[in-house]
Amino acid sequence: MAVDGRIPTDEIPQADKLEVVLETLRAVSLGATSYQQIAVRIGKVERQARYYRNAAEILGLLSREAKNVSTLTEVGATALSANATDSAVLQAAILSARIFQRVLIFVASKPNGVSHPELVAFLELVSEPTEASMMTRRKSTVVSWLRDSKLIREDDGKFVVAISSFNVPAIISVSTPSEPLLPTKGELKEYQDVIKSFGLAKKVIASFVDAASLERAQNAHQRLVNLVAARVRELNVLPTSNGYIDLAANIDGVPTIFEMKSNNPKNSKSQLRKGVSQLYEYRYLQNAPEAKLVLVLEGPLPSKHQWMGAYLEADRGIALLWDGNDELNGSAESKALIGL
């Protein structure tokens, strides 16, 4: 990522027809390995063939084996077999690209939707500056891909995230730790501030990522993540995550951070304390002081530690939930805190 928070040009596709990306995959599968050969197969000029080849590479559908030799990746072969712009594999490929993650998270942060001019202005703001013609292709590509893949839809002139049309589990897993999960204004400074926090706390975040990786390897932990993500999606809200934050979402326009902890009668107190500490640090590192915090446990606190739940709610303003036979349980106070 550029130091100023903008996404570099080489990470942004400039090929506005998603169906032609599939045609490009088909061309390569039939032996068109160079952009000149691809151009002939898809009926485009060579410059456009380069754009479509680059676009497929950004999504991980093609791999450049030599200077002008492209091959189909395993993901690309699966996408070609599905042969649909809204297939699960193509949606997942789009969701893996940082420019689409950033745009979707921005749209999801606006409960009333985002107009076309607002979306275009945001894209201009948070991507690397370029010449006018290239910016036009960039804007057209990002908007049309999200729409054609059915990741966004237009309601009354406003774009909204189309959760019900996702053919993949609707969790955006952001691979860049310094990428904001909870922007509220869509201003470049939000991205720059999180990059700055990340730079100051790289070692801390590295330890978070290591610890999170160990926890996420546990079935109980992943069960909690899936349970909460499903409940968030029921609210027509897009959940996100990264290497250290289990789940984040803008619920009714309010940033919310979730931390999941497995627990048992012997370690509930220490797990709760660890989770609370992590939540505060995550909120700081994400530069989201207004974010609500939610701790989700594998099971309820034992009776001798019940007071800690009331302490979290009344004194810290942290909601405490737990898994109760595939349903999120918690006090009325905690549920009210986050609108679940």
Summary of the structure (lengths in Angstrom):
residues: 340
radius of gyration: 21.6
end to end distance: 34.8
largest distance: 73.1
contacts: 1134
relative contact order: 0.09
helix: 52%
strand: 16%
